């Protein structure tokens, strides 16, 4: 009985550490990424681009279905930090900074000892404000 509890604690602990480090890496790549200007694809390049486009579409579809699954799980367990962390990771991976704000805010409130969450949240809010200012 003690071993099962210990195993569960270790799985949650190591899982959280892994997801946390992944979130930091994703934040760095997302916040530092610059989108290249859109250029029309010439007819001769369509065949070369098709596999990459299909891959991105499939990846986005899979990530979107994971988001839906995590959101359904959060309806049942709204304070589950693992689910929140995974949802944040996927939203950041997809570049959905706005969508990551609410779950990140909730996670930061649930885990106030993790000050890096507040720092990430502030970075995202700054980036969103910059994007909004650029659009205006």
Buried (B, 14 or more C-beta within 10 A) or exposed (E): EEEEEEEEEEEEEEBBEEBBEBBEEBBEEBBEEEEEEEEEEEEEEEEEEEEEEEEEEEEEEEBEEBBEBBEEBBEEEEEBBBBBBBBBBBBBBBBBBEBBBEBBBBBBEBBEEBEEBBEBBEBBBEBBEEEEEEEE
